[in-house]
Amino acid sequence: MLSLTTDRVARIKTSFTTRRVDLDAIAGLAAEGVAIQPGDVVVAKIIELSQHRRIERPDGRRAHLFEGDEVLLAAGARYAPDQFEADCPNEIGPAHLAAAGGVAGLVRASHDRMRAPTSLEILGVAVRKDGRRIQLRDFALPATIAPSQGLPVIAVCGASMNAGKTHTAAMLVRGLTSAGLRVAALKVTGTGSGGDLWFYEDAGAIHVGDFTDVGFATTYRAALGEVIDGADRLIADAAIRGADVIVMELADGLHQLETAALLSDPGFQQRLTGALFAANDALSAQSGVAWLKERGLEPFAVAGGIGRSPLAMREASNALDVQCLFAHELATAEIVDRLPIDRAKTFAAKVAA
């Protein structure tokens, strides 16, 4: 084990994915004969800057990177059709900054608008004084026996990356908050980044959380049972914090492996009160709604990027038997009357009275 001084640890630039890690627990680095595992906390040195020239800090500030900087990251894979696809590294050595939120991966494919990934050298896996490796799950929310019963959960899913899911979820948070509800906003799949959470918070959520709170840097290639367990922990935590309703975003599109598995799982569906589907055009809206209905999960509305075009919304309305909502409609208190959440409606009526 290579010992790390307190001063050296203090100089390391920490990332959003490692925001729950207790830096005082880091005593050194394991580099010899170590097989890296997803969720390992690693220290890496910036070798060559390219696509990502800044790193998202735990507080949301995007810190400039310089070649030679040491950064605290989490090892993991990435699934982002509009950006990078990456594998989790399995050994100490060369790697890439696969996401600005702080994921060390090995990029194997990228969208053609992306530059080459910023290159790293993983120096070692962070370890405690006794040599035990440090993982994100060491600092995760506690396990729950069962998900919180009776708390309405509205899932926001979409046709693809950049279909408008986060904006849709934030506008729904705003509308429910305007109706007097205490809203928790959660993200249960994706790649660690704080931007979505702070958007939810700005929209009025009393509590925000995501999969990094339950031990994942990224949920790509995580086992279904582990992802569901993480969602249950987040739901239980939201209930403890006094939420009346949960808005839950699922990343990427319906063909992303973990998202597809979650939405197809009867047990996970039972945790949901309703679903809202985001799409960029009428055809993807029609296809997505049909995909969900085939699995027994009928969305109550379509929204998302399609709402930027009144004509596209008319096309979707003509093709679908579910309501199509603009962002401004989601963001008003009247949205409560459109949602399948009787408990929340009752609460809102009490607040109004």
N, C-alpha and C positions, 0 to 999 in steps of 0.2 A: 504494500500500500504506500502510495506517495502522500505524505502529510501535506496539508494545506494550512497555512497560517491564517489567523483571523483577519489580518490586513489583506491578504490575497483574496479571501472569500468576499470581503467587503468591496473589493474593486471589480469583481465579476459582475457583468451586466445581466440582471435577472430578467426573465421573460414572463408573459402572461400565463403560459401553461404551468409555470412553476410557482404561481402566486401563493399557493397554500403551503409550500415547503418551508419548514423552519430552518433558516440558514445556519443557526447555531448547531444543528444536528450534523452538519457537514464537517467531517474531520480529515478527509483525504479522498484520493482517487484510486480506484482499482483499474489497472490497465493490462496486467499480465494474465493471459489465459482466461479472459472474461468474455462470455457470450452475452451480447446486449439483448435485452428483452423490451418489448413495448412497455412504455410507462417508466422506464429507467430514467433517473435524473442524471444528466451527463454535463460535463464541462467540455466546451469546445473552443477552439481558436479560429477566428476568422482568417481565412487564407486569401480569398479573392472576392471582392464585392462585385455583384452583378444585379440580378433582379431585385433582391431584397437588400436595400442599403440602410434600412432602419429596423429596429426590433421593438415590438410592442411590450412595454413594461407592465408590471402588475397594476399600476395606477392608470393605465391607458395612454401615458405619454409614449410617443414613438421616438426612441433614442437613436441618434445617428450612430452607425457602426463604422469602425476603422479597422483596416487590416492589422492583425495582431491582437485585437480585442479578445478577451475571454468572456464567454457567455454561458449562462446556465439555461439549458434546454431540456426538453423531454424527448426521448426516442420514440418514434412512431412512424406509421405509414400515412399517406394522404390520398384522398380521393377528391379531386376538384377538376371537372372536365374543362372549365374555362381557365384553369391555371396549371397545376402540376398533379401528376400521379407519382407517388413515391412509395418505396418499400421501407420497412423499418431496417436500419443497419443491424447486422448481426455480429460485428466485431469492431474493436477499437481501430480508428484510422480515418481515412477520407470519407466525407459525407457532404450533405448539402443542407442549407437552411430551406426546408421545404415549405415553411409558412412563417410569416412575420410574427405570429403569435408565440413562436418558440418551439418548433418541431424540427428535430434533427432526423433527416431521412435520406434515402438514396433515390433521387429523381430518375425515373425511367421513361417518362413521356411528358410532354407539355403542349399547351395550346400554342399556336404559331405566333400569337402576339406577345408571348412571354420571352424575355431574355433568358440566357443561361442562368441556372440557379447559383446563388452565392455559395461558394465552396468553403467547407470547414475541415478541420481535423479534430475528431473526437479524441480528447486527451485521456479520458477515463470516465468510469461510472462513479458518481459520488457515493461515498460510504461513511458509516458511522465509526466511532472510535473502536468498536469491536469488530470492524470489518464488514458488517452487514450492508448490502447495497441499499440505497435509498430509492424508493419508487413513489410515484404520485399517490398511489393507493394507501401509502402509510399515513397520509394526511387527509384522507377522504371522509365525507360524512359517514356516520355510523350506519350499520345495516339496520333494516327495518323488518319486522316479522311479516307485515302485510302493508300494502298501500293504504293511504288514508281513505276511509269509506265516506261517500256522500259529497266529497268536494268536487264540483263540476270541473272538468278538464276539456278544453277545446283545443284540438290538434290543428296546427297549421302546417300543411304539406304542399308540395308543388310539383310542377312538371319537370323542372330542371333547376340547376344552379342559376341564380339571377332571374328567377321567375317572379320575384317580388314577395317572397315569403316573409322576410324580416320586416319589411315595410308594412305588409298586411298585418302581421302580428302586432307591431307597435301601434298601428291605428286602432286595432281591436282593443288593445290595452287602454288606449286613450278613451275610447267610447265607453268601455265598462267602468273606468275610473270616473268619467263624467256622470255616470249613473249612480255614483256613490258606493261602488264596490271596491273592496280591497283586493287588488289583482296581483298575483305572482306570475312572472313570466319566466319560462324555462326553455332551455334548448337541450335536447336529449341526444342528438347525434351531430356529427360534424368534426371540424378541426378547430382546436382551441384558438379563440380570438375574443377580445373584449368588446369590440365595436357593437355587436348586436345587443349585448347585455346593457350597455350604457344607453343605447337607443330606447330599449324597453323602460329603463329607469327614467329617462327624460320624458317618456310618454305618460309616466305616472305610476308605474309598478311599485308596490311597496317592498317587493323582494324580487331579486333576479338570481338565477343560478343556471349552471350548465354542467356538462359531463366532466369538466375539469374538477368540479367539486366532488366528484365521486371516483376519481382516480384515473381518468382517461386524458391523454393529450389529444387523442383522436379516437373516434369509435370505428374507423375503417378496419375491417377484418376482426373486430371483436366478436366474441360469441354472443348469440342472441340472448341467452339467459343472463349474461353479464350486463348487457345493455338494458334489459328489462329491470334487473335488480337496481341498476343505477337510476333509472327513471323512478322506481318506487322510492328510493332514498330521497330524490329531489322532491317528489310529491309530498312525502311525509314531512320534510323540512319546511315546505311551503305551508302546510297545515299548521305546524307548530308556530309559525310566524304570524298566524292569524289571517291567512288569505281566505277570501270568500269564493274565488274562482281562479283557475289556472289557465293561462294561455301557453301552449306548449308547441314550440317549433321543431320540426324534423328537417334536417338539412338535405340539400341536393334534390334529386328527382325521384320519382317512383321506381325507377330502375336501379337506383343505387342499392347495393346489397342489403345493408342494415336497415335502411328505410323501408324497403320492400318487405323484408322479413318481419319487421315490427308491425306494419299495417296489415299484414296477412295473418298475424298471430291472434287467434281468438281470445287468448288470455289478455293480451295487451289491449285489444279492442274493448274489452270489458272495463278497462280503466278510463275510457274516453266517453265523454258526454256527447260530443259532436266533432265534426271536422270541417275545416274551411280550406278550399283548394285554390292555390295561386297558379296562374298561367299567364303566358305572354300573348296568346292568340286563341281564337275560337276553336281551332282544330285540336290543339293540345288540351284545352279545357274540356272539350267533348271526350277525348280519349282518356284523360285522367279521371273524370267523373265515372266513366264506364268501368275503368280499371278498379276503382274503389268499390263500386256497386257489386262487381263480380265477387268481391271478397267480403261482402256483407257490411260495408261501411259507406253509407251514403252521405256525402257532404251536404251541409245545409246551404252552402253558397259558394260561388266562384268569385275571386277577386285577383289582385296582383297586378303585374305589369300590363295586363290587358286593359285595365282601367284607365290607362293613359290615352286610349282611343275610344271615343263614343261609338264610332262605327264598328270597331272590333267587339265592343260590348253588345251592340245590337246583333251582330252575327252570333255571338255566344248565346244570347237570350233566345234567339230563334231556334238554336240547335239543342238547347238544354231544357230540362224540366225543373231546374233548381234556380234560385235567384242569383243574379249577377250584381255585385255591389262595388261601387266606386269607393276609393279610400276615404273620401269625406263622409260617406255614409257609415262606414265602420267607426269613424272617430266621434260620432255623436251619441248622446245618452240613449237615444231611441233604438240603438242597436240591440239593447237588451230584449226588446220585443220581438226581434227576429231570430233569437238564439234558442236552442233546445236546452235551456238551463233553468228549470222551474225554481230551484232553490235560490239562485241569484236573482231571478225576477222578484221573488217574494221579498228578499232583502232590500232590493232597490225600491220596492213599493213602501217598505217601512221607512226607509231614509227619506223618501219624498213626502211621506205623511208627517 
